Amino acid sequence: MFLFFRKQKEKMSISRQRYYMRGSIYPREETTYEELKGHRSFSKEEVPRLSQTGTIGYGNRPSRQFISKYACGMLNTGKGGLISMGILDNGRIEGFSLSRYQQDHVRLSIQDTFDRYDPPVPPHLYKVTFRPVLDCLDGQSPEEELEAMHKW
């Protein structure tokens, strides 16, 4: 899942790659323009409580930060950016199993969070895109798995 923020007067452009393979390594590293997130907790309300308070043995600090704080930073720079969800900090692609209903829920959650910003973020400044993450079990080719996904 990709969340892209654009600069003013810039065309929306996200990777043209049609799919990713689960367990493979993402081709780019994190930068000030691109952030990798292994979870999909966009707003503070969506982060599990235990992840917010920290745990003993891990320096007692929160283990998961809500994604909207990174989105806010990218929007405030005016340079845009890309947040790739479902990709761990080490670049390993894990993805999420999301139904169309769940994808809609993610989109609405992002829209709701941006509507609560002051000032609200207009929809033309961001784009949410989902890319399939494939396993290719039982000797299936990526094209066969994509076709099976679309039939489902």
N, C-alpha and C positions, 0 to 999 in steps of 0.2 A: 504494500500500500504506500503510495507516495502522496505527500502534501507539498505542493509547489507554491511558493510565493514569488510574485513577479515584481520587478521594478515598475515604476510608472512608465507607461507607453512601451512596454516590452511585451512581445508575443509570448503566450504560454508555451513552454517547451519542456517536455519530460522525456526521459529515455525512451527510445523507440523499440527497445527490447520487448518482445511480446510476452515472454515468460522467463522465470528463473528456476534453477534446479535446487531443491532442498538440500542443504548441507554444503553447497558450493560457496565460494568466497566472493563477496561483492567486489566489483572491479575498481572501486574508488574508496579512499579513506575519508574519515571525517575531516571537515575543514570549517572555517567560519561560515561558509556558504551551505555546507551539507552536514546534516546530523543523522546518525543512525540510532534507531530505537528498537529494542527487542520486544516492546509491549505496545499496546494501543490505548493506554489510559491518557486520554487527551486532556481532560479537565481535572482539577484537583479532586472533585467529587468522585471521580472514577478510579482513583488510585486506592487499592486495598489498604485498610487501616494499618495493618502490620508493616506494610511497605513504607508508610509515611513516618512511623515512629522510630524505626531502626530496631536492630536486634542485637542481643548480647553476642559478642564474638566477632562482630563486623565493625568495630569502632563506634557502635551505638549511633549510627547516623542513618538517615533514610536510605533505603536501597533502591527506591524508584522515584523519579521525579516526573511530575505531570508534563506532558509534551507541550501544552499551550504556553508554558513559560519560555520555551525555545522559539516557538512560533512568534511570540510577542517580540522577542529580541530581533528576529529576522525582519519582522515588519517595521520595527523602529529604526533599523539601519538604513532602510530605503534601498538596499541592494538586492533584496529578495533572498531566496534560499530554497532548499529542498530538505524535507524531513522524510526519511525512508523508514517506515515502520515494518517490523517483522525481520529486522536485520540486527544481529547482536553487535556489541561494541567491537568485537574482534573481526567483524566482517562476515561471519557465518550467516547464511540466509536460512531462516527457519520458516518465516511466513505465518499466516493464520488461516485456519479453516473457517471461512465465513460464508453463510448463506446470503442470498440477495437481501433478505430482510435485515440481517446483521450489518451488511455493507451500508444499507440505507440508514440504520441506526448510527453508525460511525459518522456518516455524512451529516446527519441531523445534530449529533453531539458537537461536531466541529462548528457547524453553523450557529448553534445555540451559544456556544462559548464565545465566538467572535461577535455575536449580537450583543453580548453582555459587556464587551470592552467599551471603554470610553475614550475616544469615539468608537462606535461600532465599525467593524472591518467590512467594507463592501465586498460582495461576492466576486466581483471582477478582479480582485487582488489575490485570489487563491484558487487552487484547483486540487481536487482529490481524485486520484486515479488508483485503481486496483490492478495488479498484475498477478496472474496465476503463478503459484509456486508448485512445481511438479515433482513427483517421486519417481515416475517411470518404473513401476514395479512390474514383475512378470514379463520383462523383455519388451514392454511397450515403447514405442518411439514417442518423443514429445508431441508430435502431431496427432498420434492416436489418442494420447491422454487428453490433449486439448479438445479434440472432437468429442470424447466421452464426457468431459466436463460440460461442454455446451449442450449436450443432449440431456444431461441431468437437470 
